[in-house]
Amino acid sequence: MEESLPTKPDHVVDRDREWDLLAEFLTDPDPAMRLGIVSGRRRHGKSYLLQALSEQVGGLYVTAVREEGRLPAIRRFSDAVAAHAGLRPGSLRLTDWRDVLSNALDVTARSSHPLLVIDELPYLLQHSPEIPGLLQQLYDERQRGARPGAGSGPRLILCGSAMSVMHELLSGTKPLRGRAVVDLRLGAFGYRDSRAFWRIDDPLTALKVHAVLGGAPGYRPVAARPHPDDGFDAWLTRTLLDPGRAVYSRAETEYLLREDPRITQHTLYYDILTAIAQGATTPSKIGAALERPRNAVAYPLGVLESTGYIRREQDILRSRHPVITLADPVIRFNQLITLPQAAAVEQGFAEQVWQQAAPTFNSKILGPHFEDLARDFTRRYAHTLLPGGLPGSVGTTEVADQAGRTKHEVDVIALAAGERPQALRARIALLGEAKATAARRGTGDLERLERIRALLADQGYDTAGTTLALYSLHGFHPDLVDLAGRRDDLLLVDLLTLYGS
């Protein structure tokens, strides 16, 4: 009879898929040891999820401490193992990591759900780099010694926020390569789930909060008072622009960058992040903004990408045209709003700084973020509205218009399911334009999309089933709404539609 999965507690919001994956990993009846890796950015809720899982099944959860040295860490882990075994603190006098880890696995193996969680592993690796090699030895030993029918073997989960360190655990010739059955990268909440988590009634306020904090659930406990629904401007100046708050964007950005041990030249990384926030989207443009050659920014860009602070995506239609953007809204807000006026903010002029920054916020933060959510909507939800159902790859592109001697930037393009990006004559499911400006969208915007669709058809792409989509923060003119009611190739997405209202 198959064992039922541990029930996700009510206080764990969302994360149904992730919980089920970890629960199945835990209840696998195989008697051999099994390894899982959980990684994710700071404040994404990794520790909260793993603590809940451990509490639910009576597992052993131990977290490393950044400032702790090797011997204090061994003593503290030993005491945790002793407490889990019902012994007095200090009764286990272990002196090396092999003994600590072996005892921890043996103690947890006595329970019906033998779970050991080691959180923030990268902190341990700073002073004890031998741990992955020791875990490899223990893992291999427990493969050979596993007896059929003996019940589930030890289940070990390693977790950490330093993304590059966690990803390298299973790479190349690393000791643990090929041994993990779970490699879960915990992302932020989607924008709709984030609104529900924050309990924000007004969708425009929800959009603005997501534009500055993203979907990281760990921000709500430290930035929820006053509530954003009581006035977004007042909420923002008392959180991200308040040096006395834990979520002050300058302090938060510095903390995020310190998570990865490879980020040492903070000035260079700050300059690169600022250039990207200002609109430099390729290595060449970023290098030019810093007055450096392209190859001088290649390594730091790779570090920022591996840590999850930037995204590097390819143009959907054109090869070798990377599009680099900031992945973290807090960092984008800091580089564009807080950092240029940090002295004034820290002297108590947050409200004045915020008023002066309104044009920058609207053009460089709210506008690009609305475009991001338009693409996200297309990936996650547009299949219920598109004639062809679920689309394929979604992204951006640039279309040459030789007759008009110009290029058209396309905010949202979706290929038909099964089509490869950059493939010639690909079927295009959707072309879209997303605008967060105060003006309502009209037939002129539709005519521009029709022109782009015609250009793509002339270039050999299959546009016979292409839907034209307009995404607007402030709605549409009545004649466009009337036209959409009479055409099956036109999709209008306003803020309420974006949020599923």
ABEGO torsion letter per residue (X at the ends): XBBBBBBBBAABBEGAAAAAAAAAAAABABABBBBBBBBEBBGAGAAAAAAAAAAAAGBBBBBBBAABBAAAAAAAAAAAAAAAAGBBBGABBBABAAAAAAAAAAAAAABABBBBBBBGAAAAAAABAAAAAAAAAAAAAAAAABBBGAEBBBBBBBBBABAAAAAAAABEABAABGABABBBBBBBBBAAAAAAAAGBABAAAAAAAAAAAEABAAAAAAAAOBBAAAEAAAAAAABAABAABAABAAAAAAAAAAABAABABAAAAAAAAAAAAAGBABAAAAAAAAGBBAAAAAAAAAAAAAAGABBBBBBAABBGBBBBBBABAAAAAAAAAAAAAAAAAAAGAAAAAAAAAAAAAAAAAAAAAAAAAAAAAAAAAAAAABAAEBBBBBBBBBBBBAAAGBBBBBABBBBBBGBBBGBBGBBBABBBBBBABABBBBAAAAAAAAAAAAAAAAAGBBAAABBBBBBBAAEBBAAAAAAAAABAABBBBBAAAAAGX
